[in-house]
Amino acid sequence: MKTLRQTPLTMTAAVTVVAVTAVVALGTAGAASAQSSSVGGGIWERSLTGVPGQGFVRSYYHHPENCHGATAVGTHTERVNAPAGTWARAEASRAMANNQQYWRNGC
């Protein structure tokens, strides 16, 4: 039976591990935050992507029977209405603060 020998990390290897870990952590900092809910007889999907000042605020709402709408508030406000059975898709550029998402069950 062979015995495996462990060798200690060299300083270069340790620095490389720390650098790779930092890059992975920074890469996930801008990951999307998405949620889906059943509300008002329809489905509401919303997300916030990127980092403050970059990325998007999204609000999507689908209702099978009513005219309905979605609103996304970021650097500007986008308010979208849609007929029954289709998606209302509102998107705005992400602001530094106070980003908001809404749905409505009527036009």
N, C-alpha and C positions, 0 to 999 in steps of 0.2 A: 504494500500500500504506500502510495506517495504522500508525502507531507507537503502542504503548501506553505511557503514562506511568505510572510508579510514584510513588505519593506516600508519604511517610513516615508511620508511625503517630503519631497524636496521643497525648498522655498519657492522655486519656480512653479512647481505643480500646485502648491497651496494657493499662490497668487492667481493662477489660472482658474482654479475652482471658484475662488471668490469672485473673480471677474465674470465668469460665465453665470454664476448665480445672480449677480447684479443685473446683467443684461436680461435674463429671463424675468426678473422681478419688474424691471422697467417696461419690458414689452407687454406685460399683463396690466400695467397701470391704466392703459387706455382702453381696456376691454369694455365691451358693451354691457350695459345693465338693462336687461329686458324682462318684462313681465307680461303675463296674459291672464285675463279674468273674464268670467261670465257676469255681465252686468246689464241691467235694463232690457233683458231679453235678447241680447246680442253678445258678441265677443269683442273685447277691447284689448289690443296689444299696444304696448308702449315701450320705448327704449330711450336710453341716453348713452351716446357713444362718444369716444374720444376723451379729451381732457377739457377743463373749463377754457373757453375761448376758441376751441376747435371741436370738431365733431358735430353731431346732430341731435336734436330733440325730435322724437317721432311719436305720433299718436295715430293709431289705426283702429277704426271701429267698423264692425259689420253687423247689420241687423237684417234678418230675413224678411221682415214684413213692413217696416216703417222707413220713411225717409229719415235719415240720421246724419250725424256729423262728428267730426273730430277737430281738435284744436291743438296746435303745438306753439309754445311760447319760448323763444330763445332771444336771439338778437333782433328778431321781428316776430310778429304773430301771424300764423297761417291758420285760417279757419276754412274747412272744406265740408261741403254737404254732398251726400250721395243718395241715389235711389235705393229702395229696398232690394236686398239680395246682392249688393255690391259693397266694396270696401271704400270707406272714406279715409283717405291717407293724407295726413297733415305732417309736414316736415319743416323745421326751421334750423338755422345754424345755432349751435350751442353757445350761449352767453357765458360770461364769467360767473354769474350767479342768477338765482330766481328763475331757472328754467321750469316750465310747467306743461302738463298734458291734461287734456280734458276730452270727454265724450259727451254726446247728447243724443237723445232718443227722439229727435224731431228736427225739422228744417224750418 
